[in-house]
């Protein structure tokens, strides 16, 4: 078992409770309350969201925020940036499951340092730091 970190050391702590892939997930403040269901591709009803969608939404938002932070520090305007996260579920019940991510970053055409900004964002994004060395993450600039 891992040693529990004290939440008082964190700048912010999100709390959510779920009761499985076919149920419900709710945050402690009630702002997020979603029905969960496995996707049709995995034999489910597809009538709710799933953990991969939630992870994709969180990663995309977090990466866009990190990109904005490094762009501001370099005096670049990336207000029109868009990040799409594709989260793939790989494996099977015998060998186990894993994730893979493709981050598609849409940048303004006139941004000269776009590739460097995306790479710097990848170094500071909490999701990127959490996944680094654990799952493949491909960065695609569009």
N, C-alpha and C positions, 0 to 999 in steps of 0.2 A: 504494500500500500504506500502511496506517495504521501509525503508530509504535506499537510494542508497549509497553504499560505494564508496569512491573516488578511482579511479584506481591508483592514485599516491601512495596509501598506499600498493598496491599489488606489490609483487616481479615480477609478470608477469600476464598479462591479455590476454586471448585468446578471439577473437571476431569472431562469426559466425552468419550468417543470413540464415534462412530457411523460405520457404513459404508453409509449411504443409507437411503431410506425403506422398503426391503424388506430388512431385515437385523437388526442388533442395535445397542443402545446400552448402554454400560457406563461407570460412574463409576470413577475411579482407585482408590477404596477398595473397589470391588466391592459396595457397599451397594445400588446400583441396577443391575440387569442385566435389560434388557427386550428382547423380540423386537419388531421393528418391521415394520409392514405398512401399506400404504395402506388407507384405509377403503373399504368397499364402494361408497360414494357417489362415489368417485373411480376406480372400476374395480379396486380391490384386493381382496384376500381378506378383509380385516378381521380377520385372525387374530392381530394384534399391536396394540400401541399405535402412535400416530403423533405427530409433532412438535407438532401443534396440541393434542393431549390433554396432552402433557407441559408445554407452555407454559401451558395453562389451569390445571393443577394447581399449578404454581409461582406463577403470578400470584395465584390464590385464596389460597394459603397466605401469601404475602408481604403481600398487602393486609390479610388478617385480622390479621397480626402488627403491621402499621403502625397499624391501627385500635385494637388493644389498647394500643399505646404512647401514642397521643394520648388515648385514654380514661383511662388511668391518670394521665396528667399533669393531666387535668381532673377527676380523682376520680370517674369514672363506671365502673360495672361492666358490662363487655361480655363476660363469660365465656360467655354463651350466643349470641354472635354467630356467624353463618354467612355465608361468602362463596362464591358460585358464579361462576366465570368461564366465559363462553361465548366461544370463540375461533372466528371464522369465517374460512375461507380463500376469498378472492375472486380473480377474474381468470382468465387462461388462458395457455397456453404462448406465444402470439404476443405478447401485451401485457405479460406478467409477472404475478406473483401478489402479493397483499397480504393483510394480516390486519385484522380488526376485532374489537373486544372489547366485550362487555357484562358488567359486574360487577354481580351481584345481591347486595345486602347485606341480610341478615335481621337486624334489630335488635330488642331487647326493646321491647314496646309502651310501657313507661313511660319511655323515654329521650327527654327533652325536646330535647336538643341533637344528636339523631342526624344530621341533615343536615350540620351544621357539623363534626361529628366525621368523617363520611365524607369531606367535602371536604378537611379537614386531612390525613387519612390519604392521600388521593390526592396531596397535595403532597409527602409524605415517602417514600412507597413507592418502592423502587428500580425496580420494574417500571413503575410509572406514570411515573416520571422518564425511564426509557429509552424509553417509547413516546410520550411527550408530543410532539405536533407531527409524529409519524411515522405513526401509525395512529389511527383513531377509537376512543375509549374512552368508553362510555356508563355512567354510574353510575345504578343503579336501587335505591331503598330499598324493601324489602318488609316 
